[in-house]
């Protein structure tokens, strides 16, 4: 049960961080980026690829 809560909270956190990062990138760029949803997906995907294995190791689920 702890895993479900932790992964859900992490997913929400990743969504908020990715949105903030994309907004900052657009602010530096000066206008909305084309293919915004693709860039958002890449950001959240990369963050998930880093955080989810760390959670798995932290919970002792192994490699």
N, C-alpha and C positions, 0 to 999 in steps of 0.2 A: 504494500500500500504506500509506503514511503517513496518508493521509486516513481509511482504514478504521479504523486504530488510534486516531487522534485523535478521530474521531466516536464510536467505541465507548467510549473512556475518558471523553469528555465526557458521554455518556449515563449512564454509571455515576455520575459525579460529580453530574449533575443529579438522579438518583434519590435519592442520599444527602442532598443539600442540601434537596430538596423534602420528604423524610421528616422531616428535622430541623426544617424550618420549620413543617410541619404539627404536629409534636409540641409545638413551642413555642407555637403558636397555641392548641392544645388545653389546654396547661398554663395559659395566661393566661385561657382561657375557663372552666376549672375542671372540665370534663367532656368526654367525646368528642363531637365535632361530628356532627350529622346530615349525611348525604351526604358523608362523609369522602372517599370515592374521587373524587367530582366536584371537591372542593376541591383534592385532591392533583393531579388532572389539570390544573386551571387553573394551579396553581403551576408544575408542570414544563413545561407548554406555554409559559407566558410566559417562563420562563428559557431555554427552547430557542429561542424566537423572537429572543432577544437574542444568545445565544452562538453559534448555528450560523452566522448571517451574518458574525459577527466572525471565526470560524474560516475561512470561505470567503475573506474579504478577506485574512486573514493568510497563507493559502496561495497567494494570487495568482490565484485562480480568477475574479476580477472580480465585478461586481455582479449 
